[in-house]
Amino acid sequence: MSERLILVPGIDGTGKLFYRQIPALERRFAVSAIALRDDARTMAELVADLDRHITAVAGSGERVTVFGESFGGALALSYALAHPERVARLVILNSFARYGSAAQLWLGCQLLRITPWAVMGVVRRLNAPRMHSLNTEPAEIQRFLSLIRAATRHGYLARMQMLRSYDVRAQLPSIAAPALFLAADRDTLIPSIEQATLMSTLTPAGSMRILEGHGHSCLIAPDMNLAEIITTWIGDTGGARA
């Protein structure tokens, strides 16, 4: 029986942006991606949703590997803290133990509220060179932009508000599961390498890997092979610190 891998999306919440990685992942894992509820108001609600999803696909006793990207990494860490008995391994990509400052998040929420939602597509297109990896092809970026249209302002705002009180730095030493922290070296959205260094240091069975030439939205890059990265990590270390 294949190991179960649960994919937790970033702040878009759609669960649709794993499309390029899933075929290779399914050769090793039983893969399931969750979409995040737009009407959830707290991280605890999303943790409960994730637990229900895991129970639905894996039953009540099976331990799973949880992969979280960006905001999804924050949710995955929160889930591991709330339900350690369900987590066999954690893989966290371009995420954080605490996001910036409360002032930054407040300003981001205000800008998101006043920006016409129809303009967001233009903003994403203009930011594509900063957000994506060096080798990402224009056709893949176009597909990414098409899929992300399913994200809503309501969902973005709700999840940004959650991050204003999110800080798991003091709790990371209690995570017993092996954890791999992946950080893109061209991430201009968050200081991924700094955060991965911090999280891998504080997590007892934590390790990290820098993804060279990659931006924050790296999962659609042609040279990004998440299945190979995870499989190599498990094979080299048993999923634990080297």
N, C-alpha and C positions, 0 to 999 in steps of 0.2 A: 504494500500500500504506500502511495506517495506521501511524503511529508506535506503538511498543509502550510500554505503561505498566504497571509492576509495582506492585501495592499490597501494602504490608507492614503487618500489623496491630499494634496495641498489645499490652500485656502479657497481655490475654485470649488472644491467639494464635489465635483462631478463624478470622479472615478473613471473618466473616459480617457485620460491622458497617459494611461499605462499601455496603450495599444501596441506600441512598438516593442515593448519588453515582454508582453504576456506569452507570445508563441514560444520563445526560448525558455521562459520560466516553466511553462507547462510540461516541458520534457523532463523536468526534475521534480516539480512540485504539483500538488493539487492547489490551483490558484483561485482566489476569490477576491474581488475588489469591492469595497464598500463605497457607497455614495453618502455624503454627509447631509443631514437634515438642515434645511435653511431656517427652520423655526426653533432650533435648539438655542437656548440662551446661555448655557453654561458648559464648561468643559466636562463637568460631571454627567450632564445629559448625553454628550457625545460618547463618553466612556461607556455609559449604559447601553447606548445604541450599538457600539462596537462589540460589547459583550454578548448582546442578543444575536448579532450577526455571526460571531464566532461559534456560539452554541448551535445556531441553526445549521451551519455548514460542517461543524466538527464534533457535534455532540457535547455532552456535559463534562467529559473527562479528558479529552485529547488536548495535548499542549501543542501550540502552533508557533510558527515563525511569523513575526509581525514586521512589515516594512512600512515606514512612514516617510513621506517626502515633505519637507518644509513645515507648514502647519500640521500636516499629518504626522510628522515626526514628534511634534509636541503632544499630539493626541496619543501616539503609540507609547511614548514615555509615561504619560499619565495613566494609560491602561496598564502598563507593566507594574506601576506602583500600586494600582488599585486591585489588580488581579494577577499577582505573581505566579499563582498556581497554573495559569493558562498559557504562560509565555515560555516557550522553549528557547527562542532566540529573538533578538531585536536587530534590525538593520535600519539605520536612520540616515537620511540623505539631506544635506543642505538645511539643517534644522538648528535648534537652539534650546538651551535650558531656560533662557529668559530672553524676550525679544525687546531689544532697545530700551527706550525709556517710555514712561507713561505719556510724556508730552509729545513724543514722536507719534505714538499710536493715536492720541487724541487728534493731532493735526491731520493724520492720514484719514481718520474717520470723517472729519469735517470736509476735507477735499473730496472724498468719495461721495458724500451727501450732496454736494453742490455741483459736481460734474455731471452733465447730462449723460445718461447711461449709453446713449447712442454714440457718444464720443469715445467711449472706452475702447472700442475696436480700433479706432485711429491711434489712441495712446499706446495700445499693445503693439500695434504694427510699428510705430516709431521707436518703441523701446526694444524691439526684437534683437537688434545687434548687441544690446547690453545684456539681454536675458538669456540668450541661447548660446550653445557651444560653437566653437570656431568652425567645425565641419558640418554643422546642420544645414541641410539643403533647403532652398526657398520653398519647395513643394511641401516639405515636412512642416515648415513654419506656417504655411498657409493652412494645412490640415489642423495643426495645433490651434490656430486662431479660429477656425471654423468650429471645432469641438468645444472650445472654451466659451463660446457664445451661450452655452447652456447654463453657465454660472449666472447668478442673480446678484443685484446690488444688496438685496435683503440678506442673502447668505454671507456675502463678503463682510458686511457691516457687523453681523452677529458674531462672526468668527474673529474679526479684529477686536471687538469689544472683549471677547474672552481672553485675549492675549494681554490685556491691561493688568490682569491680576495673576497671570501665569508666571510662575517661577519655581522650578523644581531642583535648583542647584543643591539645596541642602538635603534633598531626598535621594539624589542619585546614588550615594554610597549604599543604599539599601536594595538596589536592584541586583539580584543574584544572577539573572540570565546573562549569558554571553551576549555582547552587544558590539556591533560594528558601526562606526560612525564614518560616513562618507562625506567628503567636502570638495566641492569644485573650486579650483584655484582662480577662476574668472567670475566668481559669484559677486555681482555688484549690488545685490539686494540685501544680503545679510553677510556678516563676516564668518563665513562657513568654516574656514580653517581654524580660526580662533575659537569658535564654539565647539567644533569637533575635538580640538585639543583639550578644552576644558572638560567636556562630557566624558571623553575616553579616560581622562585622568581620574575623574571622580567616581566613575562606574567601576566596581571591582573587577569585572571580567570584560572590560571595555578595550577596544582597539580601534584604530582609525586608518583611513586610506585617503590620500589626496588624489583627486581626479584631474589630471593635467589637461589643459585646453578646454575645459568645460565651464559653462555658465550655470546660472541657477536652474534654468529649465533644460536640464541635460538629458532627460529620459528619451527624447526623440532624436538624439544625435546618432549618426550611423556607427560611430565607434564606441558607443556606450552599450555594454553587454552586462546587464545586471545579473543575469543567470550565472554567467561565468565568474563574476566578482563574488557572489554569495557562495557558489559551489567551491571555488578556490579557498575562500575563507574557512568554510566548514572542513574541507579536506586538510588544510594546512594546520589548523589549530583545534579542530573539533568544535569550532564555533566559539572558542574561548580565547583569552589573551595569549598572544604568542610568547 
